[in-house]
Amino acid sequence: MRNGLPEGSKLNQESIHFTDLPEFSEELIDTVTEAKVLRMQSAIETGRKLRDKVKLPMKYPLQKVKLVESDPVIAQGLSELSDYIKSELNCLEIEIFQDEDEFIQYTVDPDNKALG
């Protein structure tokens, strides 16, 4: 790596272990991008766990994966990163929904001990 660096450069050291870590600026941190990537990682991890739970190996492609995200900015980020999610989960299509009520079923069971 040293071959491409100028002779007087701070990075041109005998070993990479002698170089200093670069300084960073707090203003350059993009929290929206971080949130999008974290949600993408969560979706991939959840998809892999579900595949393990139903014993469906990664070599078999899924027809469709449905993701639910109520935040429109994060949903847009998932849409932008959908090609990467498809490759990681080995699926053909990704659908992103913002209305989670469509996927939730509420049930009420009585507590028989409390009712007597």
VENQUIJO-V162072 format. One record per residue. N is the residue number from 1. SS is DSSP state (H for helix, E for strand, - for the rest). PHI is phi in degrees with one decimal (* if undefined). OMEGA is omega as a letter, one per 30 degrees, with the letter a starting at -180 (none if undefined). Layout:
N_SS_PHI_OMEGA + N_SS_PHI_OMEGA
This chain:
1_-_*_a + 2_H_-69.1_a + 3_H_-61.4_a + 4_H_-91.3_a + 5_-_-96.2_l + 6_-_-62.8_a + 7_-_-60.8_a + 8_-_-90.9_a + 9_-_-69.7_l + 10_-_-65.3_a + 11_-_-80.8_a + 12_-_-83.6_a + 13_-_-110.4_l + 14_-_-62.8_l + 15_-_-141.8_l + 16_H_-63.6_a + 17_H_-71.3_l + 18_H_-91.9_a + 19_-_-87.4_l + 20_-_-83.3_l + 21_-_-71.6_l + 22_-_-67.9_l + 23_-_-75.9_l + 24_-_-120.7_a + 25_-_-117.6_a + 26_H_-60.3_a + 27_H_-66.6_a + 28_H_-84.6_a + 29_-_-77.1_a + 30_-_-102.1_a + 31_H_-68.2_l + 32_H_-66.7_l + 33_H_-63.9_l + 34_H_-60.3_l + 35_H_-64.2_l + 36_H_-62.8_a + 37_H_-68.3_l + 38_H_-62.3_l + 39_H_-68.4_l + 40_H_-63.2_l + 41_H_-62.0_l + 42_H_-64.0_l + 43_H_-63.5_a + 44_H_-66.6_a + 45_H_-63.7_l + 46_H_-64.7_l + 47_H_-61.0_l + 48_H_-67.4_l + 49_H_-65.3_l + 50_H_-65.5_l + 51_H_-62.0_l + 52_H_-63.5_a + 53_H_-62.8_l + 54_-_-94.7_l + 55_-_56.6_l + 56_-_-112.5_a + 57_-_-63.0_a + 58_-_-65.1_a + 59_-_-71.8_l + 60_-_-92.8_a + 61_-_-73.2_l + 62_E_-90.5_l + 63_-_-69.8_a + 64_-_-151.1_l + 65_E_-120.5_l + 66_E_-107.8_l + 67_E_-112.7_l + 68_E_-118.1_l + 69_-_-142.8_a + 70_-_-78.8_l + 71_-_-78.3_a + 72_H_-64.4_l + 73_H_-68.3_l + 74_H_-69.2_l + 75_H_-62.0_l + 76_H_-63.9_l + 77_H_-63.8_l + 78_H_-63.5_l + 79_H_-64.3_l + 80_H_-65.7_a + 81_-_-97.8_a + 82_H_-63.9_l + 83_H_-63.1_l + 84_H_-68.3_l + 85_H_-62.7_l + 86_H_-59.1_a + 87_H_-69.7_a + 88_H_-72.7_a + 89_H_-97.0_a + 90_-_53.1_l + 91_E_-129.6_a + 92_-_-90.9_a + 93_-_-145.0_l + 94_E_-124.9_l + 95_E_-115.3_a + 96_E_-116.7_a + 97_E_-116.5_l + 98_-_-106.5_a + 99_-_-95.2_a + 100_H_-75.8_l + 101_H_-62.5_l + 102_H_-64.9_a + 103_H_-110.9_a + 104_-_-105.1_l + 105_-_-116.7_l + 106_-_-97.0_l + 107_-_-132.7_l + 108_-_-123.6_l + 109_-_-116.7_a + 110_-_-71.2_l + 111_-_-89.2_a + 112_H_-62.8_l + 113_H_-65.0_a + 114_H_-69.5_a + 115_H_-76.1_l + 116_-_85.3_none
